[in-house]
């Protein structure tokens, strides 16, 4: 009888354990997020052709940040005016990651750099370079958002930071990209929140600390237009910039670079026979790559807008349009100076004001 009671007691305890576990699991506020992260991580591993990789719940969250090359349409050929920087990125990032046998060294001198920083004024192509690097490197690319690392529970952010590097090591060669890196890894101050300070310390120790292997093919790639917020020789806290020895200053394009950018952007456009590239290059002084793209976009819309207006009713409906035979006139040089509701190339006053702002940013960029 006592033996039967013992068995019943054991069964009841097991039933109680699973009942409590089920109740607590159903009450977990992060249940849906964890389930979504697990499904996403399985999808990512499937695309990478990896099976049976053991991941904890934090690594599953980080794995959802992986970007695949076929999801990005930008390549180096589409970036104009930055050929020297592209070549340097190939030699210092892509080749060491993809051909480690060429860079073997007992001392670790030939290994990949721990970090790379792209800095310069807004719109000069920093993020575009990162996209092209993700497409052409062949490495696993983690597009890390700072929001992914934040958690309301104390200590959870540190575990997510640790998961970033553990996932990167499992999937190496790997690039960890942080856009606007100054918002996360700015210089450390005594006024920093305790959680923020702990996250930075954890990130830096895993990035380049006591247990870091010099032959690990993991790179942290950062982009910013406020490099001095990260640190400089004039600031006592130089620890973050020290971990980014490869630093590329991306300036506003000069005449030759602007011409290269314009030729790439207008390569598939139907241009008038005497289209004056030289004059357009001269009139776009102080324009960034992003500004040139918007100027080309606005100009390219002029012939299409004229065509739509010639085939529209007073009520604004389009009529008599044959998609196979649309007679749209060539793009003219004068289209770049047609005023509309947005800024155009005739706004020289605002352009010169923007130039002075860019000069201020360039002054800030003297890191070394």
Phi and psi in degrees as a GROMACS rama.xvg file:
@    title "Ramachandran Plot"
@    xaxis  label "Phi"
@    yaxis  label "Psi"
@TYPE xy
-65.647  -33.8123  UNK-2
-66.2999  -42.2694  UNK-3
-62.1662  -39.9012  UNK-4
-63.8419  -38.8257  UNK-5
-64.2493  -42.5902  UNK-6
-64.1849  -44.4689  UNK-7
-62.8471  -39.3733  UNK-8
-63.9012  -42.3931  UNK-9
-63.5764  -43.392  UNK-10
-63.2807  -40.9942  UNK-11
-64.0024  -37.2653  UNK-12
-68.1669  -40.3569  UNK-13
-63.3185  -44.3412  UNK-14
-61.7041  -40.4122  UNK-15
-63.5926  -41.1419  UNK-16
-60.0386  -49.3492  UNK-17
-69.6846  -31.5781  UNK-18
-66.4867  -45.0633  UNK-19
-64.077  -42.0767  UNK-20
-62.2137  -41.865  UNK-21
-65.0966  -42.1341  UNK-22
-65.743  -45.4587  UNK-23
-64.6462  -38.5195  UNK-24
-64.4992  -39.7162  UNK-25
-70.799  -23.2857  UNK-26
-90.6411  -5.96109  UNK-27
-65.2116  117.308  UNK-28
-67.242  -18.5244  UNK-29
-96.9241  9.58924  UNK-30
-59.2396  -49.6967  UNK-31
-65.223  -39.2653  UNK-32
-64.6571  -41.9229  UNK-33
-65.9506  -39.3881  UNK-34
-64.337  -42.0613  UNK-35
-65.0732  -42.2441  UNK-36
-63.863  -38.847  UNK-37
-65.9134  -42.7082  UNK-38
-63.8701  -41.3692  UNK-39
-66.4508  -42.021  UNK-40
-63.9469  -38.6907  UNK-41
-64.6201  -37.2885  UNK-42
-65.4153  -42.9044  UNK-43
-63.7332  -47.1584  UNK-44
-61.5572  -35.767  UNK-45
-63.6036  -42.7956  UNK-46
-66.8736  -32.1978  UNK-47
-80.0175  -9.01349  UNK-48
73.8575  29.1793  UNK-49
-109.324  132.137  UNK-50
-121.344  150.821  UNK-51
58.5104  34.7426  UNK-52
-86.7496  124.969  UNK-53
-80.1586  125.204  UNK-54
-131.5  141.112  UNK-55
-86.6098  177.122  UNK-56
-64.7493  -28.7139  UNK-57
-75.0933  -39.5998  UNK-58
-66.6615  -33.1978  UNK-59
-63.7594  -37.4601  UNK-60
-65.5442  -44.5905  UNK-61
-66.6517  -35.5408  UNK-62
-63.0393  -24.2565  UNK-63
-70.5495  -9.52234  UNK-64
-90.3586  -0.921014  UNK-65
-70.6975  134.436  UNK-66
-110.921  137.161  UNK-67
-99.6476  149.882  UNK-68
-59.9128  -36.3332  UNK-69
-73.6976  -6.25458  UNK-70
-90.4084  -4.7394  UNK-71
-116.729  131.156  UNK-72
-97.1212  -7.07994  UNK-73
-89.1123  136.518  UNK-74
-132.599  174.165  UNK-75
-63.5918  -28.6198  UNK-76
-67.1639  -21.8304  UNK-77
-88.8355  -0.677589  UNK-78
-104.711  116.272  UNK-79
-98.4912  145.572  UNK-80
82.3967  2.92565  UNK-81
-122.053  30.4576  UNK-82
-57.8588  -43.61  UNK-83
-61.8697  -39.9986  UNK-84
-69.0605  -39.9991  UNK-85
-61.494  -44.2313  UNK-86
-62.9491  -40.6535  UNK-87
-65.7002  -37.9773  UNK-88
-64.7879  -38.5295  UNK-89
-60.1207  -46.3758  UNK-90
-74.3757  -34.0408  UNK-91
-98.5382  -17.3263  UNK-92
-120.035  -59.2914  UNK-93
-66.4301  -50.2317  UNK-94
-64.1014  -46.2821  UNK-95
-61.9146  -32.3009  UNK-96
-73.4696  -41.8655  UNK-97
-92.6588  -21.0705  UNK-98
-128.666  65.6934  UNK-99
-62.349  -24.116  UNK-100
-64.8809  -23.892  UNK-101
-79.8678  -15.2928  UNK-102
-122.189  26.7348  UNK-103
-74.1378  136.54  UNK-104
-157.213  136.026  UNK-105
-62.589  -37.1524  UNK-106
-84.7073  -11.5668  UNK-107
80.3004  10.4338  UNK-108
-68.3052  -26.6  UNK-109
-97.6728  3.96324  UNK-110
-72.8676  177.804  UNK-111
-70.8632  146.801  UNK-112
-66.9996  150.17  UNK-113
-67.5647  -31.9181  UNK-114
-151.937  153.714  UNK-115
-132.765  133.815  UNK-116
-119.01  126.67  UNK-117
-105.917  120.267  UNK-118
-137.602  151.708  UNK-119
162.118  179.041  UNK-120
-62.962  161.65  UNK-121
-62.1516  142.188  UNK-122
84.9419  9.38775  UNK-123
-92.8521  -3.75158  UNK-124
112.026  19.0831  UNK-125
-66.0883  -51.4105  UNK-126
-67.7959  -33.9993  UNK-127
-63.9764  -39.3525  UNK-128
-62.3627  -41.6014  UNK-129
-63.1422  -39.7541  UNK-130
-62.9225  -45.5064  UNK-131
-64.905  -35.6383  UNK-132
-65.1207  -39.6116  UNK-133
-64.3963  -36.7074  UNK-134
-74.3309  -41.2224  UNK-135
-98.3168  -11.908  UNK-136
-75.3164  -30.4497  UNK-137
77.4905  1.36481  UNK-138
-90.897  158.987  UNK-139
-65.6301  131.781  UNK-140
-117.987  113.711  UNK-141
-101.746  111.127  UNK-142
-88.1464  89.9699  UNK-143
-82.7874  121.055  UNK-144
-97.3499  137.125  UNK-145
-62.0551  -31.4934  UNK-146
-61.2137  -26.862  UNK-147
-67.4136  -28.6616  UNK-148
-87.6632  -12.0413  UNK-149
-88.9631  140.039  UNK-150
-148.756  145.719  UNK-151
-74.5317  -18.0371  UNK-152
-89.2459  135.659  UNK-153
-63.1016  130.26  UNK-154
91.7282  -17.8336  UNK-155
-68.8835  -34.5445  UNK-156
-63.0184  -39.3942  UNK-157
-63.3961  -37.1917  UNK-158
-68.4643  -34.9108  UNK-159
-69.2046  -38.3631  UNK-160
-62.2826  -43.9414  UNK-161
-61.1602  -37.4217  UNK-162
-66.3694  -30.5128  UNK-163
-57.2211  -47.7113  UNK-164
-79.8025  -31.2012  UNK-165
-67.7581  -39.8343  UNK-166
-66.1218  -42.7556  UNK-167
-60.3439  -39.933  UNK-168
-69.0941  -37.1169  UNK-169
-69.2893  -29.0248  UNK-170
-109.04  14.4519  UNK-171
-62.929  149.329  UNK-172
-68.9122  141.588  UNK-173
-144.829  141.31  UNK-174
-117.054  125.871  UNK-175
-102.096  110.627  UNK-176
-101.896  129.675  UNK-177
-124.92  107.096  UNK-178
-78.5494  146.722  UNK-179
50.357  55.3255  UNK-180
-64.0927  -21.7161  UNK-181
-65.1469  -24.3231  UNK-182
-70.5532  -23.868  UNK-183
-105.879  -51.6623  UNK-184
-106.468  47.5101  UNK-185
-74.8967  171.01  UNK-186
-56.4008  142  UNK-187
-80.3382  138.717  UNK-188
-133.226  160.076  UNK-189
-67.7755  -19.7111  UNK-190
-84.4117  -3.65758  UNK-191
-62.6971  146.52  UNK-192
-64.7032  148.327  UNK-193
-56.9278  -43.1554  UNK-194
-64.8588  -42.237  UNK-195
-62.0133  -44.1695  UNK-196
-61.6518  -41.157  UNK-197
-66.2278  -39.1534  UNK-198
-62.9857  -44.7114  UNK-199
-62.9622  -44.6468  UNK-200
-62.6799  -43.0713  UNK-201
-63.6083  -44.5452  UNK-202
-61.8109  -45.687  UNK-203
-70.0643  -36.2989  UNK-204
-69.5474  -34.1594  UNK-205
-79.0079  -29.875  UNK-206
-67.3639  -50.8951  UNK-207
-152.64  82.5855  UNK-208
-130.912  -158.668  UNK-209
-61.3572  -39.8521  UNK-210
-98.0738  9.07654  UNK-211
-75.4593  132.136  UNK-212
-89.8007  127.203  UNK-213
-65.2695  -21.5989  UNK-214
-93.9262  5.05197  UNK-215
-69.8549  131.038  UNK-216
-94.8387  66.3254  UNK-217
-129.455  127.712  UNK-218
-123.681  137.1  UNK-219
-97.4109  119.351  UNK-220
-109.262  122.366  UNK-221
-120.013  150.783  UNK-222
-131.708  138.252  UNK-223
-158.733  154.359  UNK-224
-110.884  12.671  UNK-225
-132.385  66.9163  UNK-226
-64.3554  -31.1596  UNK-227
-73.5678  -11.274  UNK-228
-74.6843  -20.5739  UNK-229
-81.2465  -37.2432  UNK-230
149.46  159.022  UNK-231
-156.622  178.281  UNK-232
-67.1769  -16.3301  UNK-233
-87.2938  -5.98295  UNK-234
-109.375  138.546  UNK-235
-62.9198  -33.922  UNK-236
-89.6007  93.4048  UNK-237
-104.13  6.49621  UNK-238
-63.5587  -36.5608  UNK-239
-74.1603  -46.909  UNK-240
-64.8008  -31.0352  UNK-241
-60.8069  -30.1638  UNK-242
-81.9091  -0.588141  UNK-243
-124.458  70.7369  UNK-244
-67.4685  -26.0454  UNK-245
-93.3225  111.161  UNK-246
-127.242  124.893  UNK-247
-115.071  116.29  UNK-248
-84.9391  116.974  UNK-249
-104.969  107.225  UNK-250
-89.841  174.18  UNK-251
-63.9633  141.715  UNK-252
-67.5391  141.435  UNK-253
-83.9132  -172.021  UNK-254
-58.9555  -48.6757  UNK-255
-62.9898  -40.7441  UNK-256
-68.0271  -38.3079  UNK-257
-64.5201  -39.6855  UNK-258
-63.4316  -42.4419  UNK-259
-61.3912  -44.1672  UNK-260
-63.4461  -45.9426  UNK-261
-64.143  -40.3324  UNK-262
-64.075  -37.7383  UNK-263
-68.0475  -44.2723  UNK-264
-69.6235  -30.8173  UNK-265
-101.07  10.5599  UNK-266
-63.04  -32.9946  UNK-267
-101.252  13.3304  UNK-268
-94.8622  149.337  UNK-269
-84.5871  101.332  UNK-270
-96.9186  152.277  UNK-271
-65.1859  151.592  UNK-272
-56.8425  -38.1521  UNK-273
-102.765  35.6664  UNK-274
-60.0469  127.003  UNK-275
-96.1464  91.2877  UNK-276
-65.7265  -39.8211  UNK-277
-60.0241  -43.6741  UNK-278
-67.4924  -39.1782  UNK-279
-64.86  -41.2198  UNK-280
-61.8397  -42.6162  UNK-281
-65.733  -34.9098  UNK-282
-81.3911  -7.4789  UNK-283
-108.467  28.4249  UNK-284
-58.7025  138.193  UNK-285
74.8209  8.86575  UNK-286
-84.419  140.202  UNK-287
-84.7612  172.908  UNK-288
-59.6909  -39.181  UNK-289
-65.9437  -40.0099  UNK-290
-63.1589  -40.9138  UNK-291
-64.4845  -39.2002  UNK-292
-62.6115  -43.9365  UNK-293
-67.4062  -36.2962  UNK-294
-63.8782  -42.0919  UNK-295
-66.7114  -38.8821  UNK-296
-63.6609  -45.7041  UNK-297
-63.7369  -41.4117  UNK-298
-67.1238  -40.8384  UNK-299
-64.5028  -23.5096  UNK-300
-77.9052  -18.866  UNK-301
-61.928  -52.0317  UNK-302
-61.5666  -37.6635  UNK-303
-67.8507  -38.451  UNK-304
-65.1282  -39.4231  UNK-305
-64.1796  -41.9668  UNK-306
-63.4469  -43.0947  UNK-307
-64.425  -40.7374  UNK-308
-67.1938  -32.5608  UNK-309
-75.6358  -14.541  UNK-310
-119.072  27.5075  UNK-311
-118.775  151.168  UNK-312
-84.1082  167.209  UNK-313
-57.4586  -24.5528  UNK-314
-82.4039  -5.4089  UNK-315
94.6843  9.60394  UNK-316
-92.21  140.666  UNK-317
-83.3707  137.115  UNK-318
-137.067  158.982  UNK-319
54.9846  43.9337  UNK-320
-107.001  123.347  UNK-321
-105.974  108.89  UNK-322
-57.7635  -26.3446  UNK-323
-86.7267  -9.94932  UNK-324
-144.189  69.3452  UNK-325
-100.663  112.537  UNK-326
-89.0795  82.8618  UNK-327
-98.3098  130.059  UNK-328
-66.8744  160.174  UNK-329
-66.4431  158.398  UNK-330
-76.3518  130.531  UNK-331
-104.787  159.363  UNK-332
-61.9218  -37.0193  UNK-333
-67.0012  -18.891  UNK-334
-63.5984  -22.7025  UNK-335
-74.611  -7.97497  UNK-336
-121.599  15.3992  UNK-337
-80.7174  120.136  UNK-338
-72.066  142.622  UNK-339
-141.156  -157.507  UNK-340
-76.9085  -8.60219  UNK-341
-113.859  178.649  UNK-342
-67.8657  140.433  UNK-343
-129.057  179.202  UNK-344
-67.6425  -12.18  UNK-345
-78.2503  -11.0361  UNK-346
-80.8423  68.8486  UNK-347
-69.4257  -29.8027  UNK-348
-64.9176  -49.3188  UNK-349
-66.3477  -30.4545  UNK-350
-66.3076  -42.5841  UNK-351
-67.9326  -32.82  UNK-352
-65.4159  -41.3583  UNK-353
-62.8166  -36.1976  UNK-354
-62.5294  -41.2912  UNK-355
-65.0563  -35.8052  UNK-356
-65.0281  -41.9063  UNK-357
-63.16  -36.8362  UNK-358
-62.877  -37.058  UNK-359
-62.4308  -41.6667  UNK-360
-64.3044  -42.2133  UNK-361
-64.7922  -34.2722  UNK-362
-62.2763  -37.0462  UNK-363
-68.7989  -21.0678  UNK-364
-80.0109  3.04491  UNK-365
-77.2727  88.4739  UNK-366
-84.0207  -34.7588  UNK-367
